[in-house]
Amino acid sequence: MRQIHAQEKEQFRKLFKQENIDQFEDRFKILEIFLTTERHMTVDEVAQLLTQHGQTYSPTFIIETLKMMCDYGFAQKNRFENGEIRYEHHHPCQHHDHMICTKCGQIIEFENDQLELLQTKIASNYNFHMLQHKMEIYGICGNCMQMQARMMPLTQARPGERVRIESFNSGQQAKTRLLTMGLRSGDIIEIITRQPQGQMVVSADCKRFVLGRGLAQKIIVEYTNQLPEATDASCVEIFDA
């Protein structure tokens, strides 16, 4: 990695001087410090990192320099699910994808040659010439999973998460009602939407269920990575206020 960074600095120096970029030494200092971390950083975080290294520049100058770094291929910016722009290194001939934890915001980089070959093959099968691509996987990192309660009411699950129904913490009437709707212990369900104080929309077995908060509170679930089995592709909507 040190050798790559040394090459980056040399190419930066050559290109920026060749293009007569103003305030070169200051911009070069920003690149040097930017290369000291592997994090995906916002503009504010870049500014904080510069300050830690005894360098202070205006936000406008930092943003302008980061844009130049992106324009010349030394950095790239990503806008993940939360909408924040984050900058990371960009090294030619190196590609990686991202896993983003929806709870703590951790960004994990990963590379997989088989996945890259499969994407190229899929594009070829569709007679499609792929120019670029990116993969972003959203979920929950291992640390956050360990902090999760093992069992919890369905109301604590978040949109996009998959859970398994473990039990019904309710009287016989509510339990019968849920069974009549088609929800049973062991079912894998995915949370589609959740209103802070209102209803939840979930899916199980290709059916949508709208559950009132009171009823959802009585369904005890556990997180799972297992995919739901689709036995009915009719996608029937079932509502319960």
Contacts in CASP RR format, 6 or more apart in sequence:
PFRMAT RR
TARGET T0000
AUTHOR 0000-0000-0000
METHOD contacts of the structure
MODEL  1
MRQIHAQEKEQFRKLFKQENIDQFEDRFKILEIFLTTERHMTVDEVAQLL
TQHGQTYSPTFIIETLKMMCDYGFAQKNRFENGEIRYEHHHPCQHHDHMI
CTKCGQIIEFENDQLELLQTKIASNYNFHMLQHKMEIYGICGNCMQMQAR
MMPLTQARPGERVRIESFNSGQQAKTRLLTMGLRSGDIIEIITRQPQGQM
VVSADCKRFVLGRGLAQKIIVEYTNQLPEATDASCVEIFDA
4 91 0 8 1.000
5 35 0 8 1.000
8 31 0 8 1.000
8 35 0 8 1.000
8 74 0 8 1.000
8 89 0 8 1.000
8 91 0 8 1.000
9 28 0 8 1.000
9 31 0 8 1.000
9 32 0 8 1.000
9 35 0 8 1.000
11 74 0 8 1.000
12 28 0 8 1.000
12 31 0 8 1.000
12 69 0 8 1.000
12 72 0 8 1.000
12 74 0 8 1.000
13 28 0 8 1.000
15 72 0 8 1.000
16 24 0 8 1.000
16 27 0 8 1.000
16 28 0 8 1.000
16 68 0 8 1.000
16 72 0 8 1.000
17 24 0 8 1.000
21 27 0 8 1.000
21 68 0 8 1.000
23 61 0 8 1.000
26 57 0 8 1.000
26 61 0 8 1.000
26 65 0 8 1.000
27 65 0 8 1.000
27 68 0 8 1.000
29 55 0 8 1.000
30 46 0 8 1.000
30 50 0 8 1.000
30 55 0 8 1.000
30 57 0 8 1.000
30 62 0 8 1.000
30 65 0 8 1.000
30 66 0 8 1.000
30 69 0 8 1.000
31 65 0 8 1.000
31 69 0 8 1.000
31 74 0 8 1.000
33 49 0 8 1.000
33 50 0 8 1.000
33 53 0 8 1.000
33 55 0 8 1.000
34 46 0 8 1.000
34 49 0 8 1.000
34 69 0 8 1.000
34 75 0 8 1.000
34 87 0 8 1.000
34 89 0 8 1.000
35 89 0 8 1.000
36 49 0 8 1.000
36 53 0 8 1.000
37 49 0 8 1.000
38 88 0 8 1.000
38 89 0 8 1.000
38 109 0 8 1.000
39 45 0 8 1.000
39 88 0 8 1.000
40 78 0 8 1.000
40 86 0 8 1.000
40 87 0 8 1.000
40 88 0 8 1.000
40 107 0 8 1.000
41 49 0 8 1.000
41 86 0 8 1.000
41 87 0 8 1.000
41 88 0 8 1.000
42 84 0 8 1.000
42 85 0 8 1.000
42 86 0 8 1.000
42 87 0 8 1.000
43 59 0 8 1.000
43 62 0 8 1.000
43 63 0 8 1.000
43 66 0 8 1.000
43 85 0 8 1.000
43 87 0 8 1.000
46 62 0 8 1.000
46 66 0 8 1.000
46 87 0 8 1.000
47 57 0 8 1.000
47 59 0 8 1.000
47 62 0 8 1.000
50 56 0 8 1.000
50 57 0 8 1.000
50 62 0 8 1.000
57 65 0 8 1.000
66 75 0 8 1.000
66 77 0 8 1.000
66 87 0 8 1.000
69 75 0 8 1.000
69 87 0 8 1.000
70 76 0 8 1.000
70 77 0 8 1.000
70 87 0 8 1.000
70 90 0 8 1.000
73 90 0 8 1.000
73 92 0 8 1.000
74 89 0 8 1.000
74 90 0 8 1.000
75 87 0 8 1.000
75 88 0 8 1.000
75 89 0 8 1.000
75 90 0 8 1.000
76 87 0 8 1.000
76 88 0 8 1.000
76 89 0 8 1.000
76 90 0 8 1.000
77 85 0 8 1.000
77 86 0 8 1.000
77 87 0 8 1.000
77 88 0 8 1.000
78 85 0 8 1.000
78 86 0 8 1.000
78 87 0 8 1.000
78 88 0 8 1.000
78 98 0 8 1.000
78 134 0 8 1.000
79 85 0 8 1.000
79 86 0 8 1.000
80 86 0 8 1.000
80 98 0 8 1.000
80 100 0 8 1.000
80 107 0 8 1.000
80 136 0 8 1.000
81 100 0 8 1.000
81 102 0 8 1.000
81 136 0 8 1.000
81 138 0 8 1.000
82 105 0 8 1.000
86 107 0 8 1.000
95 111 0 8 1.000
95 116 0 8 1.000
96 109 0 8 1.000
96 110 0 8 1.000
96 111 0 8 1.000
97 109 0 8 1.000
97 110 0 8 1.000
97 111 0 8 1.000
97 112 0 8 1.000
97 115 0 8 1.000
97 134 0 8 1.000
97 135 0 8 1.000
97 136 0 8 1.000
97 137 0 8 1.000
98 107 0 8 1.000
98 108 0 8 1.000
98 109 0 8 1.000
98 110 0 8 1.000
98 134 0 8 1.000
98 135 0 8 1.000
98 136 0 8 1.000
98 137 0 8 1.000
99 107 0 8 1.000
99 108 0 8 1.000
99 110 0 8 1.000
99 136 0 8 1.000
99 137 0 8 1.000
99 138 0 8 1.000
99 139 0 8 1.000
99 141 0 8 1.000
100 106 0 8 1.000
100 107 0 8 1.000
100 108 0 8 1.000
100 136 0 8 1.000
100 137 0 8 1.000
100 138 0 8 1.000
100 139 0 8 1.000
101 107 0 8 1.000
101 108 0 8 1.000
101 139 0 8 1.000
101 140 0 8 1.000
101 141 0 8 1.000
101 144 0 8 1.000
102 138 0 8 1.000
102 139 0 8 1.000
102 140 0 8 1.000
102 158 0 8 1.000
103 140 0 8 1.000
103 141 0 8 1.000
103 144 0 8 1.000
104 141 0 8 1.000
104 143 0 8 1.000
104 144 0 8 1.000
106 141 0 8 1.000
106 143 0 8 1.000
108 141 0 8 1.000
115 135 0 8 1.000
119 130 0 8 1.000
119 133 0 8 1.000
120 130 0 8 1.000
123 129 0 8 1.000
123 130 0 8 1.000
138 160 0 8 1.000
139 161 0 8 1.000
140 148 0 8 1.000
140 161 0 8 1.000
140 223 0 8 1.000
145 223 0 8 1.000
148 223 0 8 1.000
149 156 0 8 1.000
150 222 0 8 1.000
151 166 0 8 1.000
151 220 0 8 1.000
151 221 0 8 1.000
151 222 0 8 1.000
152 220 0 8 1.000
152 221 0 8 1.000
152 222 0 8 1.000
153 169 0 8 1.000
153 216 0 8 1.000
153 217 0 8 1.000
153 218 0 8 1.000
153 219 0 8 1.000
153 220 0 8 1.000
153 221 0 8 1.000
154 163 0 8 1.000
154 165 0 8 1.000
154 189 0 8 1.000
154 191 0 8 1.000
154 200 0 8 1.000
154 202 0 8 1.000
154 211 0 8 1.000
154 216 0 8 1.000
154 217 0 8 1.000
154 219 0 8 1.000
154 220 0 8 1.000
154 221 0 8 1.000
155 194 0 8 1.000
155 200 0 8 1.000
155 213 0 8 1.000
155 214 0 8 1.000
155 216 0 8 1.000
155 217 0 8 1.000
157 163 0 8 1.000
157 191 0 8 1.000
157 194 0 8 1.000
157 221 0 8 1.000
157 223 0 8 1.000
158 191 0 8 1.000
158 194 0 8 1.000
159 191 0 8 1.000
159 192 0 8 1.000
159 193 0 8 1.000
159 194 0 8 1.000
160 190 0 8 1.000
160 191 0 8 1.000
160 192 0 8 1.000
161 190 0 8 1.000
161 191 0 8 1.000
161 223 0 8 1.000
162 188 0 8 1.000
162 189 0 8 1.000
162 190 0 8 1.000
162 191 0 8 1.000
162 223 0 8 1.000
162 224 0 8 1.000
162 225 0 8 1.000
162 226 0 8 1.000
162 227 0 8 1.000
162 228 0 8 1.000
163 188 0 8 1.000
163 189 0 8 1.000
163 191 0 8 1.000
163 221 0 8 1.000
163 222 0 8 1.000
163 223 0 8 1.000
163 224 0 8 1.000
164 186 0 8 1.000
164 187 0 8 1.000
164 188 0 8 1.000
164 189 0 8 1.000
164 221 0 8 1.000
164 222 0 8 1.000
164 223 0 8 1.000
164 224 0 8 1.000
164 226 0 8 1.000
165 183 0 8 1.000
165 184 0 8 1.000
165 185 0 8 1.000
165 186 0 8 1.000
165 187 0 8 1.000
165 189 0 8 1.000
165 219 0 8 1.000
165 220 0 8 1.000
165 221 0 8 1.000
166 185 0 8 1.000
166 186 0 8 1.000
166 220 0 8 1.000
166 221 0 8 1.000
166 222 0 8 1.000
167 185 0 8 1.000
167 220 0 8 1.000
168 174 0 8 1.000
168 175 0 8 1.000
168 178 0 8 1.000
168 185 0 8 1.000
168 218 0 8 1.000
168 219 0 8 1.000
168 220 0 8 1.000
169 218 0 8 1.000
169 219 0 8 1.000
169 220 0 8 1.000
170 178 0 8 1.000
170 218 0 8 1.000
174 215 0 8 1.000
174 218 0 8 1.000
177 215 0 8 1.000
177 240 0 8 1.000
178 184 0 8 1.000
178 215 0 8 1.000
178 218 0 8 1.000
178 219 0 8 1.000
181 209 0 8 1.000
181 238 0 8 1.000
181 240 0 8 1.000
182 204 0 8 1.000
182 205 0 8 1.000
182 207 0 8 1.000
182 238 0 8 1.000
183 189 0 8 1.000
183 204 0 8 1.000
183 209 0 8 1.000
183 219 0 8 1.000
187 204 0 8 1.000
187 205 0 8 1.000
187 228 0 8 1.000
188 204 0 8 1.000
188 224 0 8 1.000
188 226 0 8 1.000
188 227 0 8 1.000
188 228 0 8 1.000
188 229 0 8 1.000
189 202 0 8 1.000
189 203 0 8 1.000
189 204 0 8 1.000
189 209 0 8 1.000
189 221 0 8 1.000
189 228 0 8 1.000
190 202 0 8 1.000
190 203 0 8 1.000
190 204 0 8 1.000
190 228 0 8 1.000
191 200 0 8 1.000
191 201 0 8 1.000
191 202 0 8 1.000
192 201 0 8 1.000
192 202 0 8 1.000
192 203 0 8 1.000
192 208 0 8 1.000
193 200 0 8 1.000
193 201 0 8 1.000
194 200 0 8 1.000
194 201 0 8 1.000
197 213 0 8 1.000
198 212 0 8 1.000
198 213 0 8 1.000
199 210 0 8 1.000
199 211 0 8 1.000
199 212 0 8 1.000
199 213 0 8 1.000
199 216 0 8 1.000
199 241 0 8 1.000
200 210 0 8 1.000
200 211 0 8 1.000
200 212 0 8 1.000
200 213 0 8 1.000
200 216 0 8 1.000
201 208 0 8 1.000
201 209 0 8 1.000
201 210 0 8 1.000
201 211 0 8 1.000
202 208 0 8 1.000
202 209 0 8 1.000
202 211 0 8 1.000
203 209 0 8 1.000
203 228 0 8 1.000
204 228 0 8 1.000
205 228 0 8 1.000
205 229 0 8 1.000
205 230 0 8 1.000
205 231 0 8 1.000
205 232 0 8 1.000
206 230 0 8 1.000
206 231 0 8 1.000
206 232 0 8 1.000
206 233 0 8 1.000
206 234 0 8 1.000
206 235 0 8 1.000
206 236 0 8 1.000
207 232 0 8 1.000
207 234 0 8 1.000
207 235 0 8 1.000
207 236 0 8 1.000
207 237 0 8 1.000
207 238 0 8 1.000
208 235 0 8 1.000
208 236 0 8 1.000
208 237 0 8 1.000
208 238 0 8 1.000
209 238 0 8 1.000
209 239 0 8 1.000
209 240 0 8 1.000
210 237 0 8 1.000
210 238 0 8 1.000
210 239 0 8 1.000
210 240 0 8 1.000
210 241 0 8 1.000
211 219 0 8 1.000
211 240 0 8 1.000
212 240 0 8 1.000
212 241 0 8 1.000
215 240 0 8 1.000
END
